[in-house]
Amino acid sequence: MITTRRIRLFLVTLLTASGVLHFLRPAPFISIVPRRLPYKAELVAISGAGELVCAGLLAHPAGRRLGGPAAALLLAAVFPANVSVALRSGEKHGWYRVALWARLPLQIPLVLWSLRIAKESRAGRPIVGGSGAEK
């Protein structure tokens, strides 16, 4: 069984890494913003900042009640960009196209895990597999 603590650490790591990359290497993120949306660079900066804020909220026990739903909303908000890049992947290598399409359903557990962290935080239950002191 995957513990909530491990899920949280995974999400914090994923969101932190992605958030930092939005600022260090924005070009790949800008390229996947749906074509009809304006201000692509600004949207990438906002989503990167959002990922860093969500990671911080999930990392701190007092922030998890807000951080879980915020991360779930952020993951849902960037889903159109992931669909857009998958739809535009026709000229890419086969393995790359497969990866782009395969990651779409993987966002479902990420959203559910984010909500699970918030739910367990609200219930005041200790994190399964943790020291028992952490909530």
C-alpha positions in Angstrom: 0.0 0.0 0.0 1.2 3.5 -0.8 1.2 5.6 2.3 -0.1 9.1 2.3 3.3 10.3 3.5 5.0 8.8 0.4 2.3 10.3 -1.9 2.7 13.7 -0.3 6.5 13.5 -0.7 6.1 12.4 -4.3 3.7 15.3 -5.1 5.9 17.9 -3.3 8.9 16.7 -5.3 7.0 16.6 -8.6 5.4 20.1 -8.1 8.7 21.6 -6.9 10.7 20.2 -9.8 8.1 21.2 -12.3 7.6 24.7 -10.8 11.3 25.4 -10.9 11.6 24.2 -14.5 8.8 26.6 -15.5 11.3 29.4 -14.6 14.6 27.8 -15.6 13.4 26.4 -19.0 10.1 28.0 -19.9 10.3 27.3 -23.6 8.9 23.7 -23.5 6.1 24.8 -21.2 5.3 27.8 -23.4 5.1 25.5 -26.5 2.4 23.4 -24.9 0.0 26.2 -24.0 -3.0 25.8 -26.3 -2.6 28.1 -29.3 -5.7 30.1 -28.7 -4.6 31.3 -25.3 -2.8 34.7 -25.2 0.1 35.6 -22.9 1.7 32.2 -23.0 4.9 33.2 -21.1 2.9 34.8 -18.4 0.6 31.8 -18.1 3.6 29.5 -17.7 5.1 31.8 -15.0 1.7 31.8 -13.2 1.4 28.0 -13.4 5.0 27.5 -12.2 4.4 29.8 -9.3 1.2 27.9 -8.5 3.1 24.6 -8.5 5.7 26.0 -6.1 3.0 27.4 -3.8 1.1 24.1 -3.9 4.3 22.2 -3.1 4.9 24.4 -0.1 1.4 24.0 1.2 1.5 20.2 0.9 4.9 20.1 2.6 3.7 21.9 5.7 1.1 20.2 7.9 -0.8 23.5 8.5 -1.1 24.0 4.7 -2.3 20.6 3.6 -6.1 21.4 4.0 -5.7 24.2 1.4 -2.8 22.7 -0.5 -4.5 19.4 -1.5 -7.5 21.1 -3.2 -5.2 23.8 -4.7 -2.9 21.1 -6.2 -6.0 19.2 -7.6 -7.3 22.4 -9.2 -3.9 23.3 -10.6 -3.5 19.8 -12.1 -7.0 20.1 -13.7 -6.2 23.6 -15.0 -3.0 22.5 -16.8 -4.7 19.4 -18.3 -5.8 21.3 -21.5 -2.1 22.1 -22.2 -1.3 18.4 -21.8 -4.1 17.5 -24.2 -3.0 20.2 -26.6 0.6 18.9 -26.8 -0.6 15.3 -27.3 -2.9 16.4 -30.1 0.0 18.3 -31.8 2.5 15.4 -31.4 2.0 14.0 -34.9 5.5 14.6 -36.2 7.3 13.5 -33.0 9.0 10.1 -32.5 6.6 7.3 -31.7 7.8 6.8 -28.1 7.4 10.5 -27.4 3.8 10.5 -28.7 3.0 7.4 -26.6 4.4 9.1 -23.5 2.4 12.3 -24.1 -0.8 10.3 -24.5 0.0 8.0 -21.6 0.5 10.8 -19.1 -3.1 12.1 -19.6 -4.8 9.4 -17.5 -2.0 9.6 -15.0 -3.3 13.0 -13.9 -6.3 11.3 -12.4 -4.4 9.7 -9.5 -2.4 12.9 -9.0 -5.7 14.8 -8.5 -7.1 12.1 -6.2 -3.9 11.9 -4.2 -3.9 15.7 -3.7 -7.5 15.4 -2.4 -6.6 12.5 -0.1 -3.8 14.5 1.5 -6.3 17.3 2.3 -9.0 14.9 3.5 -6.6 13.2 5.9 -5.3 16.5 7.1 -8.9 17.6 7.9 -9.6 14.4 9.7 -6.6 15.0 11.9 -5.4 11.4 11.3 -1.8 10.6 11.5 0.0 9.9 8.2 0.1 6.2 7.7 3.6 4.9 7.8 4.8 8.1 9.4 6.2 8.6 12.9 2.7 9.2 14.3 3.7 12.7 15.4 3.1 14.1 11.9 -0.5 15.1 10.9 
